[in-house]
Structures are given as structure tokens and as C-alpha cells.
Amino acid sequence: MGPVTLDRLRWGALAWVLTLQFFVVETVVQLRGQGHSRVEDVISELGETSWPGHQTMNASFVVQAALIVGGAVLLLPALSSAAGRAAAYLVGIAALGALLVGVFPADRSDVWHGTGAVLYLVGSAVGLIALAYALRPRSELLGTLLVLLGLVGAAATIFFIAEVDVLARGATERAAAYVLPIGLAAAGIALWRAGAAEGSASPARREERAQARAAAAESARRRDEALDAAARRAEGRSVPADTPGDGFDAEDPWAPARRSDQ
């Protein structure tokens, strides 16, 4: 776990789990008025000054921003890889977007509100993909879940911004917006459990787990090198002599590396 303390890990994980508050607040605020459809209408309508309880909805956006950033800052030592740092910065961009959305309702400042929405949606999708690569050495299942959420968010964001009617407008926006709290909550729970297991383990067991994580990280690095080599070969470019080859399946980078018989 590196220099991160267990208390810091747990508080950071809790902050990300609490981003699920958005779903509770959205439901409560929606029920205070009439005529809002989650399929047809965008989330921002619940924050407009004409909607009952709009102050609560906008406060939820601001709280969401604080939870995202707070969790990322507390978990930085556990996200020490390049992908982890990138994920922290990207979800920070998403948090800035959520803050702008909450401070500038759509019916008061359409420009700033729209800017915030784009920052949130783009930062969410790309940030989850980066987070997937950062946490993949810990859990292939969690990495797969996060990358799938990121891809769904990216596709929905493109459709929403381009106004492509694959789904109704409200459903498209929610498909893009909901993935971040779901992904952060899943990551937070996984890190929380890992911290609890780490804290209860003996020193020998901790060392064994540290070695296993290091081996998984090295395997992931070599797998990425194999993917890059495959891309170079496909494009007819030269490949470094020390690039791994037979032990990796370039068509399935998530598959475990195969041992060489040599």
C-alpha cells in the first residue's frame, strides 16, 4: 500500500463511496415536483430556479465535487502509478465540472453551466479508463468493470454532445453522468477492503502481497509493451529487440500472460 496510512485509505475510499449521494438527492428532488422524466429530461432541469428543491440539487453537485477531489487527494499514495496520477487529475477535472454545474444553474448562466457539464462528462469517462489501468494490478475484475464504465460514459458523452438520438436525451445524459459515482464507489469499496485485509495481515503476509502486486504490475507493463509492439508490427515499424513476445496475447491484453517454455 506504500506510504498511505490505513486511516487515510479508509477516509478516501469512504469519500468515493459517498458520491452515491447524488442518486438519493436526485430522486428526492425529482419527487418534489411534477413532470420531470429521467428518460426525456436532462438532470440540469432539477437545478433550475423554477424547480422545487433546486437548492438541494445544486448543493449536491457541489458536495459531489468535494467528495471526488477529497477522495482523490487522500488516495493519491495508493494511485502512485502514471495511470493512477492521470486518473486523479482527470476525476479532478470532472469535479471542477460538477462544481460549475452546481454554482451556475442552466437558467442563470448557460455558458458556464454547459462548460461544467462537458468537463464533468469528459473527465468522468477518460478518468475511469485511467483508473482502470491504475487498479488493474490489484484486481482484473475491477479493472474490467471500470474500463467498461468508462467506455459507456465516453460513448454516451459523444452522443449527448453531438445530439445523436440513440437514446432519449435524458437517458443519454444519465448514461454519461452516472458512470463516475458508480465507478468511484466500486473502486472505493475495493480499496477499503484491501486496506482492511492489509491491516489485519501479518508482516510476512504483507510482504507476500507486496511482491504479488509488484509482479502483477510488471506483468501489466510487459503486456502493454507487447500491445505496442503488435501495433508497430501492424504498421510496419521497427520493434525494439527486448520487446516481450510469445508470452503475451496482443488480441486479448486482459488475459493472463502465458509462461514461456524456454
C-alpha positions in Angstrom: 0.0 0.0 0.0 3.1 2.2 0.1 3.1 5.3 2.5 -0.6 5.6 2.6 -1.9 5.0 6.1 -5.0 2.8 6.7 -7.0 5.7 8.1 -6.2 7.8 5.1 -7.1 5.0 2.8 -10.4 4.4 4.5 -11.4 8.0 4.5 -10.5 8.4 0.9 -12.4 5.3 0.0 -15.4 6.4 2.0 -15.4 9.8 0.2 -15.7 8.0 -3.1 -18.4 5.6 -1.8 -20.4 8.7 -0.6 -20.6 10.0 -4.2 -23.6 7.8 -4.4 -25.4 10.5 -2.5 -26.1 12.0 -5.9 -28.6 9.3 -6.8 -30.5 9.8 -3.5 -30.7 13.6 -3.8 -31.7 13.5 -7.4 -34.6 11.1 -6.6 -35.8 13.3 -3.7 -35.6 16.5 -5.7 -37.4 14.9 -8.6 -40.2 13.8 -6.4 -40.7 17.4 -5.1 -42.1 18.5 -8.5 -44.1 17.1 -11.3 -43.4 16.4 -15.0 -39.7 15.6 -14.9 -38.8 12.4 -16.8 -35.4 10.8 -16.3 -35.7 9.4 -19.9 -36.7 12.6 -21.7 -35.4 15.5 -19.5 -31.8 16.4 -18.6 -30.6 16.5 -15.0 -29.9 20.2 -15.1 -33.6 20.9 -15.1 -33.7 19.8 -11.5 -31.3 22.6 -10.6 -33.1 25.4 -12.4 -34.6 28.0 -10.1 -38.1 27.2 -11.2 -37.9 23.6 -9.9 -38.9 22.9 -6.2 -35.8 22.0 -4.2 -33.3 23.2 -6.8 -31.1 24.5 -4.0 -30.7 20.9 -2.7 -29.9 19.6 -6.2 -27.3 22.3 -6.8 -25.8 21.7 -3.3 -25.5 18.0 -4.2 -23.4 19.0 -7.3 -21.1 21.0 -5.0 -20.8 18.2 -2.4 -20.1 15.8 -5.2 -17.2 17.8 -6.4 -15.8 17.9 -2.8 -16.2 14.2 -2.4 -14.5 13.4 -5.7 -11.5 15.7 -5.0 -11.3 14.7 -1.4 -11.2 11.0 -2.2 -8.6 11.5 -4.9 -6.3 13.5 -2.7 -6.5 11.0 0.2 -5.9 8.1 -2.2 -3.0 9.6 -4.1 -0.4 7.4 -2.4 -2.4 4.4 -3.4 -2.6 5.7 -7.0 1.2 6.1 -7.4 1.5 4.8 -11.0 1.4 7.1 -14.0 -2.2 5.9 -14.8 -3.2 6.5 -11.2 -1.9 10.1 -11.2 -3.6 10.7 -14.6 -6.9 9.3 -13.1 -6.6 11.6 -10.1 -6.2 14.7 -12.3 -9.0 13.6 -14.7 -11.5 13.0 -12.0 -10.4 16.3 -10.6 -11.5 17.9 -13.9 -14.8 16.1 -13.6 -15.1 17.5 -10.0 -14.5 21.1 -11.3 -17.3 20.5 -13.9 -19.7 19.3 -11.2 -18.8 22.4 -9.1 -19.5 24.7 -12.1 -22.8 22.9 -12.7 -23.9 23.4 -9.1 -22.8 27.1 -8.8 -24.2 28.1 -12.2 -27.6 26.7 -12.9 -28.6 26.4 -16.5 -31.2 29.1 -16.4 -28.7 31.6 -14.9 -25.5 31.0 -16.9 -25.9 28.7 -19.8 -22.3 29.1 -20.9 -20.7 28.3 -17.5 -23.2 25.5 -16.8 -22.6 24.0 -20.2 -18.8 24.2 -19.8 -19.1 22.5 -16.4 -21.3 19.7 -17.9 -18.7 19.0 -20.6 -15.8 19.0 -18.2 -17.7 16.6 -15.9 -18.7 14.2 -18.6 -15.4 14.0 -20.4 -13.3 13.9 -17.2 -15.6 11.1 -15.9 -15.2 8.8 -18.9 -11.5 9.3 -19.5 -10.7 9.3 -15.8 -12.4 5.9 -15.3 -10.4 4.4 -18.1 -7.2 5.7 -16.5 -8.4 4.4 -13.1 -9.0 1.0 -14.6 -5.4 0.7 -15.7 -4.2 2.0 -12.3 -6.1 -0.6 -10.3 -5.8 -3.5 -12.8 -2.8 -4.9 -11.0 -4.9 -5.2 -7.8 -8.0 -6.7 -9.5 -8.6 -7.7 -13.1 -12.3 -7.8 -12.4 -12.3 -4.2 -11.0 -10.2 -3.0 -13.9 -12.5 -4.6 -16.4 -15.6 -3.0 -14.7 -14.0 0.4 -14.7 -12.9 0.4 -18.3 -16.4 -0.8 -19.4 -18.0 2.1 -17.4 -15.5 4.5 -18.9 -16.3 3.3 -22.5 -20.0 3.5 -21.8 -19.6 7.0 -20.5 -17.4 8.1 -23.4 -19.9 6.8 -26.0 -22.9 8.4 -24.2 -21.0 11.7 -23.9 -20.3 11.8 -27.6 -23.9 11.0 -28.4 -25.1 13.6 -25.9 -22.8 16.4 -27.1 -23.5 15.6 -30.8 -27.2 15.3 -30.1 -27.4 11.9 -31.7 -30.7 10.3 -30.7 -29.6 6.8 -30.0 -31.5 7.1 -26.7 -33.8 9.8 -25.4 -31.8 12.9 -24.3 -32.3 12.5 -20.6 -31.4 8.8 -20.8 -28.2 9.6 -22.8 -27.1 12.2 -20.4 -27.6 9.9 -17.4 -25.7 7.1 -19.1 -22.8 9.5 -19.4 -23.2 11.1 -15.9 -23.9 8.1 -13.7 -20.8 6.1 -14.6 -18.5 8.1 -12.4 -20.2 7.7 -9.0 -20.7 4.0 -9.7 -17.1 3.5 -10.7 -15.7 5.6 -7.8 -17.9 3.7 -5.3 -16.7 0.4 -6.7 -13.1 1.5 -6.6 -13.6 2.9 -3.1 -15.1 -0.4 -1.8 -12.3 -2.4 -3.3 -9.6 -0.2 -1.8 -11.3 -0.2 1.5 -11.4 -4.0 1.6 -7.8 -4.2 0.5 -6.8 -1.8 3.3 -8.8 -3.8 5.9 -7.1 -7.0 4.7 -3.7 -5.3 4.7 -4.2 -4.1 8.3 -5.1 -7.5 9.6 -2.3 -9.4 7.8 0.9 -10.5 9.4 4.2 -8.8 8.3 5.2 -11.8 6.3 1.8 -11.9 4.6 2.1 -8.2 3.8 5.4 -8.7 2.2 4.0 -11.6 0.1 1.1 -9.4 -1.1 3.5 -6.6 -1.9 5.6 -9.0 -4.0 2.4 -10.2 -5.7 1.3 -6.7 -6.6 4.8 -5.9 -7.9 4.7 -9.0 -10.1 1.2 -8.1 -11.4 2.4 -4.6 -12.1 5.4 -5.9 -14.0 3.2 -8.3 -16.0 0.8 -5.4 -16.9 3.8 -3.3 -18.0 5.1 -6.1 -20.2 1.6 -6.7 -21.6 1.4 -3.0 -22.6 4.8 -3.3 -24.3 3.5 -6.3 -26.2 0.5 -4.4 -27.4 2.7 -1.5 -28.5 4.9 -4.0 -30.3 1.9 -5.6 -32.1 0.8 -2.1 -33.2 4.3 -1.4 -34.5 4.4 -4.6 -36.5 1.0 -3.9 -37.9 2.2 -0.5 -39.1 5.4 -1.9 -40.4 7.6 0.0 -37.9 10.6 -1.4 -36.2 10.2 -3.2 -32.8 12.8 -3.0 -30.0 14.8 -6.2 -29.6 13.9 -6.6 -25.9 10.1 -6.3 -26.5 8.2 -9.3 -25.0 6.6 -11.6 -27.5 5.4 -15.1 -27.1 4.2 -14.8 -23.6 1.5 -12.2 -24.4 -1.7 -12.3 -26.4 -1.9 -8.9 -28.1 -5.5 -9.6 -29.2 -6.6 -10.1 -25.5 -4.5 -7.7 -23.3 -6.6 -8.6 -20.3 -5.7 -12.3 -20.4 -3.1 -13.6 -18.0 0.4 -13.8 -19.5 1.4 -17.3 -20.7 4.7 -18.7 -19.4 7.4 -19.4 -22.0 8.7 -23.0 -22.3 12.3 -21.7 -22.8 
